[in-house]
């Protein structure tokens, strides 16, 4: 609850920062009774940043847990195509337990296993940053993404992000 409160405060401070909504989605997805709220948070992140691979992955996982195979694989494919390339993490992620032997799942992971994706910095270079996009630069995917999925690290990650938004 503390992490959710901090994230909601960060959203109040920077409502155009897609990463705050993504983080909220991750926190809410961990609570069985808050899955719909998690979907809404991930969808808001995608409205603000349609290229946010992590939000596609979050939605894919929620669909996988709900046994919506086609939607789960569709969103996973989008996540991979947008740059979510931690195949080892996906293979170990228990959210995919029911799909790990699915031929399409196996093909998708094999297809993207050796694809080099540009880093977030390379991807954004050349794109014109406009009103508030500088807040997006507070997000450093390599430093934080996977830690947010670890329950013992999520609170620390959220607090650090809230602090960075407050002081930047």
Buried (B, 14 or more C-beta within 10 A) or exposed (E): EEBBEBBEBBBEEBEBBBBBBBBBBBBBBEEEEBBEBBBBBBBBBBEBBEBBBBBBBBBBBBBBBEEBBEBBBBBBBBBBBBBBBBBEEBEEBEBBEBBBEBEBBEEBBEEBEEEEBEEBEEBBEEEEEEEEBEBBEBBBBEEBBBEBBEEEEBBBBBBEBBEBBEEE
